[in-house]
Amino acid sequence: METDKTNKEILVKGLKKMGISLACMLLGPTFLHIALTNREKPLFIPILIFGIIICFLAMFFAFKGLMTIMDSIFKPKK
């Protein structure tokens, strides 16, 4: 009986997505903090919008990375 093993190529793709998510998790709140501490500056709104977009990208890449890792582990090979 053949056992299913982890598809390493898909696992690496998932880990790369998780790495992008980690970078976004660090950058997003940093930009939000910079924007919210400098409310009187002219770049307040663009930096705030950029920080919010980066935070949403962090959540998106974390979800996609976890789904890719789960597919590499549990999806049967064809």
N, C-alpha and C positions, 0 to 999 in steps of 0.2 A: 504494500500500500504506500503510495507516494504522499508525502506530507507537503502542505503548502508552505513556502518560505517567503520571506519578505522580499519584495521587489526593490532592489537597492537603488535603481535609477530613479524611481518615483519617490523613494524615501529621501534622496538627496535633493530633489526638487522641492519637497515639502520643507526640508530643513533650511533651504535657501529662502523660501517665503517666510519662515519663522525668523530668520535673521533680519530680513527687511522689516518685519513687524517690530522686532526689538529696537532697531534703529529709529523707526517712527515713534515708538513708545517713549524714547528718550527725547527726540526732537520736538514733538508736538507740545508737550507741557512746557518745555523750555521757551518756545515761541509764545505760548499763551502767557506765561509769566512775564516775559519781556514786554508784550503788548499791554498787559494790564497794569504794569508798574509805570508805564510812560503814556498815560492817557492824554496828556496835553500835546504830544508830538504829532506831526502831520502824518506819519506812517502808522498810526494806531490801528486804523481799520484794515489796511492791507495785511499787516502782520497778524492781527487777530484772525482774519479769514484764513490766512495761510496756516496758522496753528491749528484751527479747527479742522481744516482739510487733512492735515497730517495726522491728527488724532483719529479721524474716521478711516484713513488709510491703514493705520496701525490695527484697528479692529478688523478691517477687511482682510488684510494679509494674515492676521492671526487665525481667522476663521478658515481661509483658504488653505493655509499651511497645515492646520490640524486635519482638515478634511483630506488633504493629499497624503499626509502621513497615515491616517486611518485606512485609506484606500491601498496604500502600499503594504500594510500589514494584513488586512482582513479580506481584501478583494481576491477572489480566486483567479489564478493564472489560466489563460486560455491556451 
